[in-house]
Amino acid sequence: MKAVCLHNKSTIETFLRGNVFLNIYSLGDLDDFLWPYTTWYTLTYSTGIRAIALMYTGGSLPCLHALGEDDKSVYTEELLRCLIGILPRRFHAHLISGSESILAECYHLRPFGRHDRMALTDKSLLTNIDTSEAEGLSVSNLGEISSFFEQAYPGNFFEPKMLETKQYFGIRQSGVLVSVAGVHACSARYRVAALGNIATHPDYRGMGYGRIAAAKVCKSLLNEIDDIGLNIKADNTGAIRCYEKLGFEAIGSFGEFDVELKAS
């Protein structure tokens, strides 16, 4: 058994497609658009790869994705144990439940709660949603989008470069953005996408704008994408019901953490 840094996209993809929805963010990050911001670590036995972890550095803070299926969590935990000592001093992390104890040996972990991974499994429900109100957003809208998120979603993970995907849509009232939806990862090459940065201004919540904007993104993505997923905090029951009405269902869960090296 050994942990190695892997650079072969085809090898990584083959492993990740063993569970497409669990790995949908990582599959999207294989795209040339995001690949330069990725470092891939694998736990390899003589029988092949048993776990993969991704360190994504395209945001304001590096983010470690170390997920795995429950019956194979021991491999993910062993990979994390091998990586201690080469990880950054501070990073964000998405971890399979229980594996945070491995990092806790050397790092302080601030939890952000359990999150569900949801997958679009019933695309037919989208056809019943009128999305004509939603308009496409681009780099030219960056200023107002940034201002919108400051009010509607202060803790967002919005990356301006994602506007280049042309998969961001918004709804206006009296010419002002009141709801926005987009993607965190998107790849026509790998035919996967992860929805993200879906928010509605506090004054306009409960009116269905978020559902319409998210449905518009899904409809647009399905022109070139097969599989769509998203992350949602497990206790956000209102948002979960909204996504269920779009055709999403929960397929797994993980913990989200802010991770910082302990003082020596």
C-alpha positions, 0 to 999 in steps of 0.5 A: 500500500502507498499514497501517491500524487496522481496526474493521469486524468483517465485513471482518476476518471475511471475510479471516480465514475464508480460513484458519479454523484458522490464524486461529481465535484471532483469529476467536474474539476478534471475539466481543463478549465479547473484542472490547473487548480487541482492536486490529486492523491491516491491510496494504491494497493497491488489490486489498484486504487482504493481512495482518492483525495482532491486538493482544489486551490482555485478559491480563496482557501484551498479545499480538500475533498476526501469522500468515500462510500461508507463501506470503504471509509477505511481507505479514505481514512488511511489516505488522510493519515498518509497526507498529514504533513504535506497538507496546507496549514489552513484549508477547507475540507469535505470529509466522509463522516468519521474521518475528521478524527484523523486530521484532528491529531494535528489540526484544529477542526471547526465544523460547519455541520453535516451536508447532504449530496443531492443528485438530479434523478428525476429530470422530468419535474423540470418541464413543469417549471416556467423559467422565462423570468430568469436571464443569463448572467455574464462577466459583465454582471460581476459587479452587481452579482458580487454586491448581491451576494454580499447582501443575500449570501455573505458566506458564499463560495462564489468564484468570478471565473465560473461566470465564464461557464455561461451557467449563471442566471438571475431574476430581477425585480424593478431591474435589480437582481433578487435571485441568482443561481449558478455552478461550482463546477461544470464540464461538458467534456465529462458531462457533469455539473455541480450547482452552487451559489443559489441565493435570494435576497432576504426581502424576496424569499418565499416567492419561488425565485430561487427554485426558478433560477435553479431550474433554469440552470438545470435546463441549460446544463442538460443541453450538454450535461448528463449528471447534476448534483449539489451540496446542501446543509442537512438541516436546511429543510426548506432548501431540501424540499425546494430541490426535491421539487426540482427532481433532486434526492439525497444520495449521501452525506459528509462533514464540512470543516475549516481546518488549521494546523495546531501550534507546534 
